Amino acid sequence: MQLQTIQKLSENVGIDTSYIRKMIKDKVLTPYKMDGYKRIYIDLDEFNSNIKPVFDIDSKIDLEKYLI
């Protein structure tokens, strides 16, 4: 389990912290706290499993057309 703070996660992923807080409020994500620290941590695996693309562009790209 890899944990990151809400601020660090929002910076890495490129979304606002309010969106992550809303996901916690709606019980989509589980918040974690470490002993003695006030910051809230999010499990990266749980976050990545809950985020899905709006448009599935992978199905439209035919890799056979390109030389790799």
Phi, psi and omega per residue, in radians:
M1 nan 2.151 3.093
Q2 -1.837 2.161 -3.124
L3 -1.893 2.460 3.043
Q4 -2.396 2.649 3.085
T5 -1.225 2.795 3.120
I6 -1.034 -0.731 -3.106
Q7 -1.125 -0.787 -3.134
K8 -1.167 -0.710 3.131
L9 -1.119 -0.763 -3.140
S10 -1.142 -0.615 3.098
E11 -1.173 -0.755 -3.112
N12 -1.221 -0.677 -3.059
V13 -1.518 -0.500 3.130
G14 1.577 0.470 3.056
I15 -2.094 2.834 -3.100
D16 -1.301 2.610 3.141
T17 -1.113 -0.488 -3.134
S18 -1.127 -0.554 3.108
Y19 -1.181 -0.709 3.110
I20 -1.163 -0.725 3.105
R21 -1.096 -0.639 3.095
K22 -1.150 -0.667 3.102
M23 -1.128 -0.624 3.079
I24 -1.191 -0.767 -3.129
K25 -1.091 -0.671 3.133
D26 -1.439 0.085 3.103
K27 1.115 0.527 3.031
V28 -1.447 -0.642 3.109
L29 -2.022 2.601 3.097
T30 -1.720 2.127 3.104
P31 -1.430 2.516 3.105
Y32 -2.155 2.571 3.044
K33 -2.250 2.501 3.056
M34 -1.675 2.655 -3.127
D35 -1.031 2.198 3.077
G36 1.492 -0.114 -3.140
Y37 -1.929 2.516 -3.117
K38 -1.609 -0.263 -3.097
R39 -1.248 2.617 3.103
I40 -1.722 2.361 -3.123
Y41 -1.965 2.589 -3.136
I42 -2.123 2.425 3.077
D43 -1.335 2.155 -3.095
L44 -1.124 -0.674 -3.140
D45 -1.122 -0.723 3.113
E46 -1.145 -0.736 3.120
F47 -1.085 -0.845 -3.114
N48 -1.132 -0.548 3.129
S49 -1.302 -0.381 -3.134
N50 -1.623 -0.278 -3.138
I51 -1.613 2.210 3.131
K52 -2.222 2.577 -3.137
P53 -1.211 2.588 3.102
V54 -1.277 -0.763 3.134
F55 -2.035 2.315 3.133
D56 -1.624 1.515 -3.092
I57 -1.426 -0.271 -3.139
D58 -1.109 -0.568 -3.117
S59 -1.299 -0.364 -3.121
K60 -1.495 -0.337 -3.092
I61 -1.606 2.129 3.103
D62 -1.727 1.838 -3.088
L63 -1.208 -0.272 3.121
E64 -1.173 -0.350 -3.126
K65 -1.395 -0.243 -3.042
Y66 -1.988 2.507 3.091
L67 -1.517 2.084 -3.096
I68 -2.026 nan nan
